[in-house]
Amino acid sequence: MSNKRNIEVFIAGCPLCDEAVKTVRETACESCEVTVYDLREGCATDECRTKAKGYGIHKVPAVVIDGKLCDCCEHGAVTADGLRAAGVGSAA
């Protein structure tokens, strides 16, 4: 049995962020575990902001797949094609 792919989505409550979350959720499969972090609101332990800093995230929306910032986030918008190219939507 394979492990789930860990997908972290970093947002700040903007319309583009909402669209990115929708795209990730539509592209993900049952082998994907999606976690959304709203950096504007933060989280109880501030783990989300610490993670974002550790991943080198300087703009949102941003998607991290299994600990690596998705290429589509480094060079433009979050797209279904970019997510699929990173392995989202297929068994891990």
C-alpha positions as CSV (number, residue, x, y, z in Angstrom):
1,M,0.0,0.0,0.0
2,S,1.4,3.4,-0.9
3,N,1.6,6.5,1.3
4,K,-0.6,9.5,0.7
5,R,0.9,12.5,-1.2
6,N,1.1,15.5,1.2
7,I,-0.2,18.7,-0.5
8,E,0.0,21.9,1.5
9,V,-1.7,25.0,0.1
10,F,-0.7,28.4,1.4
11,I,-3.2,31.2,1.0
12,A,-4.1,34.7,2.3
13,G,-7.8,34.9,1.7
14,C,-7.8,36.4,-1.8
15,P,-9.9,35.4,-4.8
16,L,-6.8,34.0,-6.6
17,C,-6.1,31.9,-3.4
18,D,-9.7,30.6,-3.4
19,E,-9.3,29.5,-7.0
20,A,-6.0,27.8,-6.3
21,V,-7.6,25.8,-3.4
22,K,-10.5,24.8,-5.7
23,T,-8.0,23.7,-8.4
24,V,-5.9,21.7,-6.0
25,R,-9.0,20.0,-4.5
26,E,-10.4,19.2,-8.0
27,T,-7.0,17.8,-9.2
28,A,-6.2,15.8,-6.1
29,C,-7.1,12.1,-5.8
30,E,-7.8,9.8,-2.9
31,S,-4.0,9.3,-2.7
32,C,-3.6,13.0,-1.9
33,E,-4.0,14.6,1.5
34,V,-4.6,18.3,1.1
35,T,-4.0,20.8,4.0
36,V,-4.8,24.5,3.5
37,Y,-3.0,27.2,5.6
38,D,-4.3,30.7,5.7
39,L,-1.3,32.8,6.4
40,R,-3.4,35.9,7.0
41,E,-5.2,34.2,9.9
42,G,-2.2,32.2,11.0
43,C,-2.6,29.1,13.1
44,A,-2.6,28.3,16.8
45,T,1.1,27.3,16.9
46,D,2.2,29.6,14.0
47,E,3.4,26.4,12.4
48,C,1.9,27.6,9.0
49,R,4.0,30.7,8.9
50,T,7.1,28.8,10.0
51,K,6.5,26.2,7.2
52,A,6.0,28.9,4.6
53,K,9.3,30.5,5.6
54,G,11.1,27.2,5.5
55,Y,9.7,26.4,2.0
56,G,10.9,29.9,0.8
57,I,7.3,31.0,0.0
58,H,7.2,34.8,-0.7
59,K,3.9,35.0,-2.5
60,V,0.6,33.3,-2.3
61,P,-1.1,31.2,-3.4
62,A,1.6,28.6,-3.2
63,V,1.4,24.8,-3.3
64,V,4.0,22.5,-1.7
65,I,3.9,18.8,-2.7
66,D,5.7,16.3,-0.4
67,G,7.9,19.1,1.0
68,K,8.8,20.8,-2.4
69,L,7.4,24.0,-3.7
70,C,5.5,23.2,-6.9
71,D,7.2,24.5,-10.0
72,C,3.9,26.1,-11.2
73,C,4.0,28.3,-8.1
74,E,7.6,29.5,-8.7
75,H,6.8,30.6,-12.3
76,G,3.2,31.6,-12.4
77,A,-0.3,30.6,-11.4
78,V,-1.5,27.4,-9.8
79,T,-2.8,25.3,-12.7
80,A,-4.3,21.8,-13.0
81,D,-1.6,21.0,-15.6
82,G,1.2,22.2,-13.3
83,L,-0.2,20.1,-10.4
84,R,-0.6,17.0,-12.6
85,A,3.0,17.5,-13.8
86,A,4.1,17.4,-10.2
87,G,2.2,14.1,-9.7
88,V,-1.1,15.4,-8.1
89,G,-4.1,13.3,-9.1
90,S,-2.2,10.0,-9.5
91,A,-1.4,7.4,-6.9
92,A,1.7,8.2,-4.9
